[in-house]
Every structure is written in structure tokens, then in C-alpha cells.
Amino acid sequence: MAYESTDGGTGAGGAEPGASDSLRTFGAVVQALREHAGLSREEFGAVVGFSKHTVASVEQGRRMPDRDFVERAEPALGNTGALRRAAPHLSRQAGLASWFRQWARLEATAISLYTYECRVVPGLLQTEAYARAVSLDVPPLPDPEELEQRIAARLARQELLAVTRKPPTAFSFIVEQAVLERWTGGEEVTREQFDRLLELIERNWNVEIRVMPTRRPSHAGLDGPLQLAEAPDNRWFGYSEGQKNGRLITDPKEISVLQQRYAKLRSQALTPEDSLGLLKRMRGAL
């Protein structure tokens, strides 16, 4: 399955090794400061507004800490300035499929990003456990080193969600209800994934998440997932993906079609408020 490259991706070949020493070093410093402060991961997570799973991912060097994490962690860990000074020097692991890298570069500077996904939870929204589950679901299975690179790359991309980016990127996600009901990875992984979505909605005012209801007689997304990105110069780009391939779309006529489809999808999905209510009910039922 080719999705490693996309927001939803599971990943396959095409990844290349990337440096992760800086992430592991940064994580070790966070852990040392946290333990010196006498805080458990759960307690520290409550202080900075992140789950204990996110804290663990940062400390173990598997996730790129976003600006919000760094800015909230500093006062909680003694205001040493060490984290702020180290953060600009962190390097991301590659771990991205070859066909996706051009889109990833556009994604990194986009001022608006729109995603419709009908296969899996978009990669920018995935927890580490969910990313691991989808990576292990689809043959061929990656070797352990490739798996860790793939997951680290996906989690590192989530730094783009930070509201402290200048300017913060405006995100719109439309996700099929059936994707959320699939229980990918099992009950505990699903529960954690719902918590992640609810956390993002409540914490990141730049992130809009809409759920497409399962019963939807009229549906504009039957041709599959799509992504749109607005560059800083206000040019728009599109991206579509299938099995073992992805396609960057630059033709204005094709992009216009994708924009029309996304606008229609947005009108057919639940409102952000109704989507939040549904996510809370689904989470409560677990």
C-alpha cells in the first residue's frame, strides 16, 4: 500500500535513511529534565497539554517536537532555555516514499492544506500506535529499521500543525466515518486515536476536522482521496495517490476540478461542531 507518502500512508519502499541522532539527543534532554522535575510522563503531559504517548514519542526520538511542545515544556522544566536553543537544530528523518517527497516539500511551506481521506486516518493526525498498526498491516512488511524511520518521518511531519508557525497553516480534513469505525490496531489504539483527534480539535484552532457520515446517498469523493495545498504565493497544487505511486498535480484545470470536489465534499460532511459531537460519542462508546 502506497500510503506512506500521504497523510494517511502506511508506507512501502522508496524510503531512505535519515539522521535521527539529534531527535534522540533532544528527547534524552527532555526526559532528564522531566525526571529532575519529579514529573511522570502523564503529569508532564497534563502540564504541557500533550498526551503521555506524545511525550514518550518525543523522549524516545521518534517524533519531531512542534513549537507548542517546546514553548510549553520550557517553563514546566525550569526555563533553562536548552530546549528552545536545541529545537532549531533538530533534523527530520527522511522515511518518505520517493514519489511523495516533492509533495512533502510543498506541504512544509503551504499556507492552506486540504485533505479528504477514505482509507485511513490522515498521517498528520495519526498517533504513533496507529501509524505502526497501518505500517504492519499491508505486505510486504518493513524491516525494523525501515519501520522506525517511516514512523519517525510521519510523526515529524506533524510539527506542521503547530499554531505558533508564522503564519500558522490552515488545515481542513474530511475523514470517512467508516475509517474511524474500523478499529485499526485494536481497541486501545483506536481509543488513543480518538483522544488525539479530540485533542487537536480543542487545542489547534487552525485545524478543522469534518466527518463524512457512512450513510451519504450523494458523495463527491467516489474517485478516491485527494489533497490540495496553497503555496505562500497563493498558487494551488494537488496530489493524488494509489498503489505504489503518487501524482503531483499542477495543471490549473485539474486543480479546479479537485477544488470543486473538495468544496462539495465539505458541504456533504458533518459540520465541525457535529463532527466533534460524533467523535465524542464514538470515543465514549469504546
Secondary structure in CASP SS format (residue, H / E / C, confidence):
PFRMAT SS
TARGET T0000
AUTHOR 0000-0000-0000
METHOD secondary structure of the structure
MODEL  1
M C 1.00
A C 1.00
Y H 1.00
E H 1.00
S H 1.00
T C 1.00
D C 1.00
G C 1.00
G C 1.00
T C 1.00
G C 1.00
A C 1.00
G C 1.00
G C 1.00
A C 1.00
E C 1.00
P C 1.00
G C 1.00
A C 1.00
S C 1.00
D H 1.00
S H 1.00
L H 1.00
R H 1.00
T H 1.00
F H 1.00
G H 1.00
A H 1.00
V H 1.00
V H 1.00
Q H 1.00
A H 1.00
L H 1.00
R H 1.00
E H 1.00
H H 1.00
A C 1.00
G C 1.00
L C 1.00
S C 1.00
R H 1.00
E H 1.00
E H 1.00
F H 1.00
G H 1.00
A H 1.00
V H 1.00
V H 1.00
G C 1.00
F C 1.00
S C 1.00
K H 1.00
H H 1.00
T H 1.00
V H 1.00
A H 1.00
S H 1.00
V H 1.00
E H 1.00
Q C 1.00
G C 1.00
R C 1.00
R C 1.00
M C 1.00
P C 1.00
D C 1.00
R H 1.00
D H 1.00
F H 1.00
V H 1.00
E H 1.00
R H 1.00
A H 1.00
E H 1.00
P H 1.00
A H 1.00
L C 1.00
G C 1.00
N C 1.00
T C 1.00
G C 1.00
A H 1.00
L H 1.00
R H 1.00
R H 1.00
A H 1.00
A H 1.00
P H 1.00
H H 1.00
L C 1.00
S C 1.00
R C 1.00
Q C 1.00
A C 1.00
G C 1.00
L C 1.00
A C 1.00
S H 1.00
W H 1.00
F H 1.00
R H 1.00
Q H 1.00
W H 1.00
A H 1.00
R H 1.00
L H 1.00
E H 1.00
A H 1.00
T H 1.00
A C 1.00
I C 1.00
S E 1.00
L E 1.00
Y E 1.00
T E 1.00
Y E 1.00
E E 1.00
C C 1.00
R C 1.00
V C 1.00
V C 1.00
P C 1.00
G H 1.00
L H 1.00
L H 1.00
Q C 1.00
T C 1.00
E H 1.00
A H 1.00
Y H 1.00
A H 1.00
R H 1.00
A H 1.00
V H 1.00
S H 1.00
L H 1.00
D H 1.00
V C 1.00
P C 1.00
P C 1.00
L C 1.00
P C 1.00
D C 1.00
P H 1.00
E H 1.00
E H 1.00
L H 1.00
E H 1.00
Q H 1.00
R H 1.00
I H 1.00
A H 1.00
A H 1.00
R H 1.00
L H 1.00
A H 1.00
R H 1.00
Q H 1.00
E H 1.00
L H 1.00
L H 1.00
A C 1.00
V C 1.00
T C 1.00
R C 1.00
K C 1.00
P C 1.00
P C 1.00
T C 1.00
A E 1.00
F E 1.00
S E 1.00
F E 1.00
I E 1.00
V E 1.00
E E 1.00
Q H 1.00
A H 1.00
V H 1.00
L H 1.00
E C 1.00
R C 1.00
W C 1.00
T C 1.00
G C 1.00
G C 1.00
E H 1.00
E H 1.00
V H 1.00
T H 1.00
R H 1.00
E H 1.00
Q H 1.00
F H 1.00
D H 1.00
R H 1.00
L H 1.00
L H 1.00
E H 1.00
L H 1.00
I H 1.00
E H 1.00
R H 1.00
N C 1.00
W C 1.00
N C 1.00
V E 1.00
E E 1.00
I E 1.00
R E 1.00
V E 1.00
M E 1.00
P C 1.00
T C 1.00
R C 1.00
R C 1.00
P C 1.00
S C 1.00
H C 1.00
A C 1.00
G C 1.00
L C 1.00
D C 1.00
G C 1.00
P C 1.00
L E 1.00
Q E 1.00
L E 1.00
A E 1.00
E E 1.00
A C 1.00
P C 1.00
D C 1.00
N C 1.00
R C 1.00
W E 1.00
F E 1.00
G E 1.00
Y E 1.00
S E 1.00
E E 1.00
G E 1.00
Q C 1.00
K C 1.00
N E 1.00
G E 1.00
R E 1.00
L E 1.00
I E 1.00
T C 1.00
D C 1.00
P H 1.00
K H 1.00
E H 1.00
I H 1.00
S H 1.00
V H 1.00
L H 1.00
Q H 1.00
Q H 1.00
R H 1.00
Y H 1.00
A H 1.00
K H 1.00
L H 1.00
R H 1.00
S H 1.00
Q H 1.00
A C 1.00
L C 1.00
T C 1.00
P H 1.00
E H 1.00
D H 1.00
S H 1.00
L H 1.00
G H 1.00
L H 1.00
L H 1.00
K H 1.00
R H 1.00
M H 1.00
R H 1.00
G H 1.00
A C 1.00
L C 1.00
END
